[in-house]
Amino acid sequence: MIISESANIINSLGIESKTKYSIEIINEDDFEELEVFLKNNKLPILFLGEGTNIIPPNFFNGVVIRSFCKNINFRKDINILTVDSGVNWHELVKFCVSNNINGFENLSLIPGSVGAAPIQNIGAYGAEISTLIDSINYFDINTHELKTIENHECNFEYRNSSLKNNSFFITSINFKTNLANNINYEYKSIKSFIDKNSIDKNSLSISSLSNIVCDIRSSILPDPNKIFNAGSFFKNPIVKKSDISYSFFKSDNLITWEVDKTYVKVGAARLIELVKDKIIPSDNVSIYKNHSLVLVTNGRATQTEILAFARQIQELISKFFNINLEIEPTVIK
Ligand SMILES: Cc1cc2nc3c(=O)[nH]c(=O)nc-3n(C[C@H](O)[C@H](O)[C@H](O)COP(=O)(O)OP(=O)(O)OC[C@H]3O[C@@H](n4cnc5c(N)ncnc54)[C@H](O)[C@@H]3O)c2cc1C
């Protein structure tokens, strides 16, 4: 294990952020040493992957722990793929595509690490990681034990799980590799891409669907290596239909997906588009031109500035629609 003092906290919002200590886990033997370090340094702890879904402060007076373990072990006999938390998510998708393991292709090009992926149950284009997971291996920083949690114990839901704000440092994930061999092209934007490009649905493979998802994503989402952002900044709110206010806008201005008789999921990007002209511009934070749900920075924004800009949006959405927008990335205290 490698310990650094006063290290940078990497983050895709371009916030200049430092931590008192940073610890790199190189292999599982490091956890004994980590236990001793944590007993001697009773400080707040932050688990970090690639920093694409966090909003860190200028200084974190604590210990950042990151996994640099990057093994992928495909056990064909038992249909399990065990992947270390330090592996990049899209590298795993590429591994699955080239080994003809289906289910991962709709989640192509989601930034970040494998270890962080179950925390908010990453999802896109009609798929969620929760359907792919068999179980998760972790080190509990409270009890200092290496343990395994089964899928059904993780309480996965839309952009959430019980792994969030937990004492479990994910070390590796066991994925199922024997899912039904369905190519899932039902998502609206995938369907329109197929129609627009006259692609024969019967010719679709795991690989071609992965390429389609990459093409769609690249056309609407900013590349975090080039433009500072954290992806969708707000969750699509799930609200009671009867609670939505239509005093200012008609219902057909909104994009909604039926959840059940009482609740709908509301497209947050459309809500923001409708109030965009009322937002007071900030020096260092703005709304991405191709996607209103994405906030971008010029690399000089602080956590305070970003949260103030977000609060403005939340207040407008609350005033005009009586809807509370929840921030999706983890705000580090
Ligand atoms: C351009 C862009 C597009 C995106 N698109 C999507 C999308 O389509 N769908 C989607 O769901 N998300 C999307 N995201 C969000 C992000 O990619 C995911 O949340 C991703 O899983 C974050 O990975 P990370 O390694 O960067 O996590 P980090 O930002 O480093 O951490 C995120 C959270 O996970 C925790 N964590 C990290 N590693 C561990 C670990 N080993 N054990 C326990 N906890 C850990 C952290 O404490 C933090 O709470 C997007 C982000 C960007 C920038």
PDBQT file of the ligand as one rigid body, heavy atoms in Angstrom, charges set to zero:
ROOT
HETATM    1  C1  LIG A 401     -19.688  12.285 -18.842  1.00  0.00    +0.000 C 
HETATM    2  C2  LIG A 401     -20.273  11.403 -17.775  1.00  0.00    +0.000 A 
HETATM    3  C3  LIG A 401     -21.299  10.537 -18.097  1.00  0.00    +0.000 A 
HETATM    4  C4  LIG A 401     -21.866   9.706 -17.122  1.00  0.00    +0.000 A 
HETATM    5  N1  LIG A 401     -22.869   8.865 -17.491  1.00  0.00    +0.000 NA
HETATM    6  C5  LIG A 401     -23.437   8.059 -16.571  1.00  0.00    +0.000 A 
HETATM    7  C6  LIG A 401     -24.491   7.171 -16.948  1.00  0.00    +0.000 A 
HETATM    8  O1  LIG A 401     -24.878   7.083 -18.103  1.00  0.00    +0.000 OA
HETATM    9  N2  LIG A 401     -25.052   6.413 -15.976  1.00  0.00    +0.000 N 
HETATM   10  C7  LIG A 401     -24.624   6.456 -14.682  1.00  0.00    +0.000 A 
HETATM   11  O2  LIG A 401     -25.190   5.728 -13.850  1.00  0.00    +0.000 OA
HETATM   12  N3  LIG A 401     -23.617   7.274 -14.304  1.00  0.00    +0.000 NA
HETATM   13  C8  LIG A 401     -23.017   8.071 -15.205  1.00  0.00    +0.000 A 
HETATM   14  N4  LIG A 401     -22.004   8.923 -14.836  1.00  0.00    +0.000 N 
HETATM   15  C9  LIG A 401     -21.568   8.954 -13.432  1.00  0.00    +0.000 C 
HETATM   16  C10 LIG A 401     -20.295   8.093 -13.164  1.00  0.00    +0.000 C 
HETATM   17  O3  LIG A 401     -19.728   7.684 -14.360  1.00  0.00    +0.000 OA
HETATM   18  C11 LIG A 401     -20.632   6.845 -12.348  1.00  0.00    +0.000 C 
HETATM   19  O4  LIG A 401     -21.254   7.188 -11.146  1.00  0.00    +0.000 OA
HETATM   20  C12 LIG A 401     -19.367   6.026 -12.024  1.00  0.00    +0.000 C 
HETATM   21  O5  LIG A 401     -19.744   4.802 -11.451  1.00  0.00    +0.000 OA
HETATM   22  C13 LIG A 401     -18.399   6.762 -11.092  1.00  0.00    +0.000 C 
HETATM   23  O6  LIG A 401     -17.199   6.034 -11.050  1.00  0.00    +0.000 OA
HETATM   24  P1  LIG A 401     -15.898   6.633 -10.371  1.00  0.00    +0.000 P 
HETATM   25  O7  LIG A 401     -14.886   5.550 -10.280  1.00  0.00    +0.000 OA
HETATM   26  O8  LIG A 401     -15.469   7.855 -11.074  1.00  0.00    +0.000 OA
HETATM   27  O9  LIG A 401     -16.459   6.970  -8.928  1.00  0.00    +0.000 OA
HETATM   28  P2  LIG A 401     -16.065   8.171  -7.910  1.00  0.00    +0.000 P 
HETATM   29  O10 LIG A 401     -16.548   9.457  -8.483  1.00  0.00    +0.000 OA
HETATM   30  O11 LIG A 401     -14.616   8.064  -7.598  1.00  0.00    +0.000 OA
HETATM   31  O12 LIG A 401     -16.930   7.779  -6.678  1.00  0.00    +0.000 OA
HETATM   32  C14 LIG A 401     -18.339   7.777  -6.758  1.00  0.00    +0.000 C 
HETATM   33  C15 LIG A 401     -18.911   7.202  -5.454  1.00  0.00    +0.000 C 
HETATM   34  O13 LIG A 401     -18.504   5.847  -5.304  1.00  0.00    +0.000 OA
HETATM   35  C16 LIG A 401     -17.792   5.663  -4.071  1.00  0.00    +0.000 C 
HETATM   36  N5  LIG A 401     -16.726   4.673  -4.344  1.00  0.00    +0.000 N 
HETATM   37  C17 LIG A 401     -15.756   4.755  -5.291  1.00  0.00    +0.000 A 
HETATM   38  N6  LIG A 401     -14.994   3.635  -5.274  1.00  0.00    +0.000 NA
HETATM   39  C18 LIG A 401     -15.474   2.848  -4.275  1.00  0.00    +0.000 A 
HETATM   40  C19 LIG A 401     -15.104   1.567  -3.737  1.00  0.00    +0.000 A 
HETATM   41  N7  LIG A 401     -14.072   0.861  -4.224  1.00  0.00    +0.000 N 
HETATM   42  N8  LIG A 401     -15.833   1.065  -2.700  1.00  0.00    +0.000 NA
HETATM   43  C20 LIG A 401     -16.884   1.754  -2.188  1.00  0.00    +0.000 A 
HETATM   44  N9  LIG A 401     -17.274   2.965  -2.641  1.00  0.00    +0.000 NA
HETATM   45  C21 LIG A 401     -16.582   3.502  -3.678  1.00  0.00    +0.000 A 
HETATM   46  C22 LIG A 401     -17.265   7.048  -3.720  1.00  0.00    +0.000 C 
HETATM   47  O14 LIG A 401     -17.040   7.184  -2.325  1.00  0.00    +0.000 OA
HETATM   48  C23 LIG A 401     -18.389   7.935  -4.217  1.00  0.00    +0.000 C 
HETATM   49  O15 LIG A 401     -19.443   7.969  -3.275  1.00  0.00    +0.000 OA
HETATM   50  C24 LIG A 401     -21.392   9.754 -15.787  1.00  0.00    +0.000 A 
HETATM   51  C25 LIG A 401     -20.338  10.624 -15.461  1.00  0.00    +0.000 A 
HETATM   52  C26 LIG A 401     -19.776  11.436 -16.442  1.00  0.00    +0.000 A 
HETATM   53  C27 LIG A 401     -18.645  12.340 -16.082  1.00  0.00    +0.000 C 
ENDROOT
TORSDOF 0
